[in-house]
Amino acid sequence: MRRAGVALAAALVTLAGCDAPVPVVTDPAAPPAAEPPPLAGYGAALAPGPVRIANADLAAAFVALSFFREDGRELPHLLRFETPIRVRMQGFARHAGDLSRLLARLRREAGIDIAIAPPSESENLRIEPAPAAALTRIFPAARCVVVPGLVTWPDYRARLEAGGRPDRKTADRIAAATIFIRDSATPQQVRNCLDEELAQALGPGNDLYRLPESVFNDDNVHERLTRFDLLMLRVLYDERLHSGMDRATAQEAARAVLDEINPAGRRIARRPGQRPAPQWHAIVAGVFEARPGAQDRRAALTRALRIAEGFPQPDPRLAITLDFLATAEFDRDPRRAEALMERAVDSLARNFPPGDLRLAVFRVYLAQIRLGLGRHESALALVDAALPALIAHAAATRIDQALRIR
């Protein structure tokens, strides 16, 4: 599920010397003013290459993504498509090229038999629009979702009203799936939804805040499938795995596949951090699902921060928590929000590589705060430091935000 943005989305700042307020758009839901021009190195970090994570950690992440749902429920066995996947998209004609390029990437880099369904063939994966207001009432935090089976939006609504929500837990394989995207989605939102929801429709149905280099993370930093994501899909669709495998067997098979196709990961030490933290997750999920008042939200996020401060590093959840708390504090105390974002950027800079996308995105967030506080030179320096990683990861929305600040 791709969530609506959560970071400083409603903030407004006024540029010195300008009469009109300029919106601060850290929300991926905010549309770029235009497509970014061709930029040297655009997408370089997404090109095929090794995933420099220990294969033992990768196998554990594979299990967490494939055997658990976003609501915490565990599946009894592995699920994937066991037949060729044929895709039909309705209502987003201008994005036919985006979809074709994505499917080509899945074939080339993940080895999946997936293609556009020809007119003479039935599809088993459908993409179609859903009324924005209706989708929001059912999934308040989402702008797009994937559901089991081939269903139209009216049929899906009827099933829900009758008390039956389709569930993969009782399935023995994935036979079909439907992706619903808000009919009000901007072009960039549609592209982002295609990447994440199509990947999740193939099997990995979880989102984990602890994954630093993945679209399967609810903080929405990554807009495009990463090397990590494609590696997870390549493992899932390797011939040595199949629907029906139990968790232990699947993890063992995944490790064997990874040792073969990701040799760099055999020689890398396991990360000390990025382990499950149910209490932290419950607090954060409650903030965005229950939508408490401002004071309760700040109190909950302060509790989450105390937990995150104990996570061994590297772990992105400390910075993510600081970002969420900065958002909650911004309207009341912009300078406290600035201090929190400074801590978030410092944590990422100390514990992750210089080209880390989350570090670049959080630098843009901090630049927006400082711009509002009149610290223009500092804001410009942050944006300049962020742009190389934004460009390398083809983060179109974030590039637009950075260029607006410049």
DOVEX-889834 format. One record per residue (C-alpha): residue in three letters; x, y, z. Coordinates in steps of 0.001 Angstrom, whole numbers, plus 500000, padded with zeros to 6 digits. Layout:
<nodes>
   rest     east    north       up
    ALA        X        Y        Z
...
</nodes>
This chain:
<nodes>
   rest     east    north       up
    MET   500000   500000   500000
    ARG   501415   503365   499045
    ARG   500507   505877   501728
    ALA   499828   509550   501391
    GLY   502844   511588   502431
    VAL   503445   512411   506061
    ALA   506304   514895   506229
    LEU   505745   518638   506499
    ALA   503225   518460   503681
    ALA   501022   521267   504900
    ALA   503747   523757   505764
    LEU   503961   527091   503977
    VAL   506949   529393   503795
    THR   507466   532790   502214
    LEU   510580   533518   500234
    ALA   512321   536746   501101
    GLY   511554   539368   498484
    CYS   508510   537479   497134
    ASP   504920   538514   497635
    ALA   503289   535074   497366
    PRO   503780   532143   499714
    VAL   505534   529144   498198
    PRO   504215   525746   499317
    VAL   506702   523393   500902
    VAL   506051   520055   499193
    THR   507738   517199   500986
    ASP   504637   515097   500340
    PRO   505055   512664   497416
    ALA   501390   513398   496710
    ALA   502288   516936   495679
    PRO   502762   517015   491890
    PRO   505962   518272   490307
    ALA   505561   521491   488358
    ALA   506854   519654   485296
    GLU   508906   516641   484341
    PRO   512538   517241   485312
    PRO   514895   517868   482402
    PRO   517406   515164   481465
    LEU   520135   515217   484106
    ALA   523575   513628   484006
    GLY   523561   510422   486040
    TYR   519760   510281   486268
    GLY   518814   506827   487574
    ALA   522412   505600   487901
    ALA   521766   504106   491357
    LEU   518925   502024   489904
    ALA   521056   500329   487244
    PRO   521743   496614   487788
    GLY   524484   495978   490315
    PRO   525347   494110   493519
    VAL   523328   494573   496687
    ARG   525898   495159   499402
    ILE   523976   493587   502270
    ALA   524770   490277   503984
    ASN   522840   487461   502334
    ALA   521677   486289   505754
    ASP   520052   489700   506280
    LEU   518588   489594   502781
    ALA   517059   486169   503395
    ALA   515536   487398   506666
    ALA   514115   490454   504876
    PHE   512719   488201   502152
    VAL   510795   486205   504749
    ALA   509526   489364   506482
    LEU   508260   490743   503169
    SER   506766   487512   501847
    PHE   505265   485872   504945
    PHE   503786   488861   506755
    ARG   501155   491438   505834
    GLU   501171   495120   506715
    ASP   498717   494472   509548
    GLY   501153   492005   511155
    ARG   499335   488803   510202
    GLU   501521   485881   509142
    LEU   500811   483784   506070
    PRO   501040   480006   506540
    HIS   503054   479524   503357
    LEU   504740   481295   500462
    LEU   502565   482795   497733
    ARG   503457   483851   494208
    PHE   502072   483565   490689
    GLU   502788   480124   489251
    THR   501712   481017   485710
    PRO   502831   483747   483302
    ILE   501584   487145   484458
    ARG   499596   489210   481985
    VAL   498722   492776   482879
    ARG   495906   495015   481681
    MET   495669   498687   482691
    GLN   492445   500631   482344
    GLY   491929   504358   482692
    PHE   495559   505512   482706
    ALA   496304   505560   478980
    ARG   499005   508229   479266
    HIS   501005   505841   481476
    ALA   501148   502934   479018
    GLY   504819   503670   478369
    ASP   505598   503820   482106
    LEU   503981   500419   482584
    SER   505774   498879   479605
    ARG   509151   500088   480877
    LEU   508427   498749   484365
    LEU   507423   495322   483056
    ALA   510539   495200   480873
    ARG   512649   495929   483950
    LEU   510934   493127   485889
    ARG   511609   490697   483048
    ARG   515205   491775   482609
    GLU   516328   492196   486234
    ALA   514008   489881   488187
    GLY   513526   487159   485568
    ILE   509718   487257   485833
    ASP   507464   486204   482949
    ILE   505313   489339   482945
    ALA   503948   491338   480020
    ILE   501002   493403   478800
    ALA   498025   491154   478042
    PRO   497299   491169   474292
    PRO   493680   491905   473306
    SER   493057   488201   472632
    GLU   494224   487109   476115
    SER   492707   487458   479561
    GLU   494713   489261   482201
    ASN   495513   487969   485677
    LEU   496739   491319   486991
    ARG   494561   494373   486477
    ILE   495215   498060   487138
    GLU   492287   500457   487255
    PRO   491194   503750   488818
    ALA   489023   504008   491918
    PRO   487039   507074   493036
    ALA   489375   509031   495293
    ALA   486794   509798   498005
    ALA   485584   506200   498171
    LEU   489105   504770   498294
    THR   490026   507194   501074
    ARG   486998   506194   503155
    ILE   488077   502543   503067
    PHE   491864   503058   503133
    PRO   492335   506495   504737
    ALA   496129   506585   504486
    ALA   496499   505112   500984
    ARG   496507   506515   497496
    CYS   496680   503059   495886
    VAL   496146   499471   497036
    VAL   496430   495912   495740
    VAL   493675   493385   496438
    PRO   493405   489651   495631
    GLY   491474   488558   492549
    LEU   490241   490336   489445
    VAL   487565   492762   490610
    THR   486104   496062   489518
    TRP   485790   498843   492085
    PRO   481969   498478   492335
    ASP   482367   494720   492853
    TYR   484998   495263   495532
    ARG   482799   497815   497336
    ALA   479880   495371   497201
    ARG   482003   492607   498742
    LEU   483110   494880   501559
    GLU   479558   496011   502264
    ALA   478520   492349   502412
    GLY   481172   491774   505049
    GLY   483688   489883   502935
    ARG   487154   491292   502292
    PRO   489308   489207   499913
    ASP   492259   487719   501772
    ARG   495340   485843   500561
    LYS   495679   483950   503838
    THR   493561   481046   502617
    ALA   495048   480954   499091
    ASP   497521   478307   497948
    ARG   499022   480601   495286
    ILE   498387   483987   493698
    ALA   495945   483418   490857
    ALA   495085   487053   490148
    ALA   495284   490548   491637
    THR   493874   494032   491084
    ILE   495578   497349   491764
    PHE   493329   500338   492483
    ILE   494775   503838   492104
    ARG   492950   507032   493040
    ASP   491360   508534   489943
    SER   492631   511937   491116
    ALA   496270   510781   491218
    THR   498844   513032   489596
    PRO   501118   511564   486900
    GLN   504005   511129   489352
    GLN   501732   509490   491911
    VAL   500588   506994   489274
    ARG   504196   506162   488383
    ASN   505070   505673   492050
    CYS   502013   503484   492595
    LEU   502834   501335   489579
    ASP   506306   500560   490928
    GLU   505313   499659   494488
    GLU   501856   498139   494051
    LEU   502781   496008   491067
    ALA   505746   494639   492996
    GLN   503533   493902   496004
    ALA   500927   492249   493779
    LEU   503631   489736   492804
    GLY   503933   488472   496394
    PRO   505842   490681   498879
    GLY   502852   492164   500715
    ASN   504572   493825   503660
    ASP   505991   497299   504273
    LEU   508837   497635   506757
    TYR   510124   500950   508105
    ARG   513390   499204   508985
    LEU   514329   498565   505329
    PRO   516584   501437   504279
    GLU   516853   500813   500509
    SER   513366   499768   499410
    VAL   509980   500929   498157
    PHE   508592   498434   500698
    ASN   508903   501116   503378
    ASP   505951   503243   504458
    ASP   507994   506442   504677
    ASN   507742   506682   500855
    VAL   511316   507887   500387
    HIS   511983   505552   497447
    GLU   509797   506174   494409
    ARG   511277   503543   492105
    LEU   512064   499866   492588
    THR   515595   499584   493946
    ARG   518255   496934   493394
    PHE   517179   495460   496731
    ASP   513531   495246   495628
    LEU   514362   493581   492332
    LEU   516646   491128   494096
    MET   513775   490163   496437
    LEU   511519   489558   493418
    ARG   514247   487628   491606
    VAL   514579   485320   494615
    LEU   510799   484885   494901
    TYR   510484   483846   491262
    ASP   513550   481617   491179
    GLU   512657   478061   490140
    ARG   513904   476753   493497
    LEU   511045   478481   495301
    HIS   507327   477913   494832
    SER   503962   478602   496399
    GLY   503196   476447   499420
    MET   506690   476473   500989
    ASP   506727   477017   504734
    ARG   508705   479873   506215
    ALA   511806   477909   507311
    THR   512082   476078   503992
    ALA   511608   479287   502020
    GLN   514260   481125   504032
    GLU   516754   478309   503502
    ALA   516022   478226   499759
    ALA   516233   482025   499540
    ARG   519650   481983   501212
    ALA   520926   479397   498712
    VAL   519657   481475   495795
    LEU   521193   484643   497231
    ASP   524573   483003   497750
    GLU   524554   482158   494052
    ILE   523213   485355   492500
    ASN   524563   487894   495016
    PRO   528113   486680   495757
    ALA   529060   490029   497292
    GLY   526613   489323   500111
    ARG   528461   486175   501191
    ARG   531412   488183   502490
    ILE   529563   491020   504244
    ALA   528976   491029   508005
    ARG   525384   491107   509218
    ARG   523978   494465   510268
    PRO   523481   494871   514021
    GLY   520324   496948   513603
    GLN   517127   496800   511568
    ARG   515495   494109   513703
    PRO   511731   493946   514326
    ALA   510425   496364   516988
    PRO   506714   495630   517535
    GLN   506202   498280   520233
    TRP   507707   501047   518072
    HIS   505684   499911   515069
    ALA   502427   499816   517058
    ILE   502931   503409   518216
    VAL   503738   504721   514741
    ALA   500913   502780   513105
    GLY   498506   504181   515693
    VAL   499550   507734   514895
    PHE   498714   507376   511220
    GLU   495747   505030   511437
    ALA   493896   506338   514496
    ARG   494811   509966   513676
    PRO   494925   511309   517253
    GLY   494880   515006   518063
    ALA   498046   517087   517840
    GLN   498981   516778   521519
    ASP   498417   513018   521614
    ARG   500332   512626   518342
    ARG   503343   514456   519742
    ALA   503215   512404   522950
    ALA   503011   509123   521031
    LEU   505881   510052   518743
    THR   507978   511111   521722
    ARG   507473   507597   523149
    ALA   508429   506116   519775
    LEU   511565   508283   519737
    ARG   512674   506941   523128
    ILE   512430   503426   521697
    ALA   514181   504344   518434
    GLU   517072   505920   520311
    GLY   517943   502432   521563
    PHE   518115   500822   518108
    PRO   521631   499687   517106
    GLN   522820   501564   514062
    PRO   522629   501598   511124
    ASP   518838   501746   511375
    PRO   516717   504325   509509
    ARG   513899   504244   512071
    LEU   515620   506720   514380
    ALA   515751   509326   511607
    ILE   512229   508444   510465
    THR   510877   508955   513986
    LEU   512660   512297   514267
    ASP   511113   513324   510932
    PHE   507614   512347   512078
    LEU   508051   514266   515332
    ALA   509423   517301   513463
    THR   506275   517252   511330
    ALA   504101   517136   514448
    GLU   506034   520032   516014
    PHE   506372   522264   512959
    ASP   503261   524428   513281
    ARG   503759   524913   517021
    ASP   507533   525332   517159
    PRO   509465   525532   513848
    ARG   512801   525827   515652
    ARG   512210   522589   517543
    ALA   511227   520994   514242
    GLU   514525   522241   512815
    ALA   516486   520744   515724
    LEU   514738   517395   515284
    MET   515461   517332   511550
    GLU   519084   518265   512225
    ARG   519329   515174   514427
    ALA   517708   513048   511717
    VAL   520146   514245   509053
    ASP   523101   513786   511411
    SER   522029   510209   512242
    LEU   521765   509275   508578
    ALA   525036   511028   507657
    ARG   526912   509123   510390
    ASN   525428   505704   509701
    PHE   524687   505477   505967
    PRO   526701   506048   502771
    PRO   526974   509588   501347
    GLY   524751   508631   498405
    ASP   521899   507355   500590
    LEU   518568   508575   499215
    ARG   516913   509023   502609
    LEU   519794   511261   503691
    ALA   519276   513367   500568
    VAL   515507   513594   501070
    PHE   515863   514581   504722
    ARG   518354   517263   503728
    VAL   515632   518689   501497
    TYR   513170   518560   504421
    LEU   515653   520435   506609
    ALA   516309   522937   503814
    GLN   512591   523693   503629
    ILE   512441   524416   507354
    ARG   515487   526656   507187
    LEU   514090   528471   504177
    GLY   511012   529301   506229
    LEU   513239   530572   509028
    GLY   515105   532859   506618
    ARG   518342   530837   506603
    HIS   518684   530899   502837
    GLU   522381   530095   502428
    SER   522101   527067   504680
    ALA   519030   525878   502779
    LEU   520872   526219   499480
    ALA   523878   524269   500785
    LEU   521602   521427   501929
    VAL   519874   521263   498550
    ASP   523196   521227   496695
    ALA   524386   518362   498898
    ALA   521158   516429   498261
    LEU   520809   516769   494492
    PRO   523421   514184   493370
    ALA   521704   511350   495275
    LEU   518231   512508   494214
    ILE   519326   512442   490578
    ALA   521063   509072   490912
    HIS   517875   507528   492312
    ALA   515619   509175   489689
    ALA   513609   510728   492530
    ALA   511609   513033   490279
    THR   509334   514456   492978
    ARG   512247   515212   495269
    ILE   514329   516758   492472
    ASP   511441   519097   491766
    GLN   511240   520049   495446
    ALA   514965   520745   495560
    LEU   514878   522855   492404
    ARG   511944   524867   493774
    ILE   514009   525672   496857
    ARG   516960   526741   494691
</nodes>
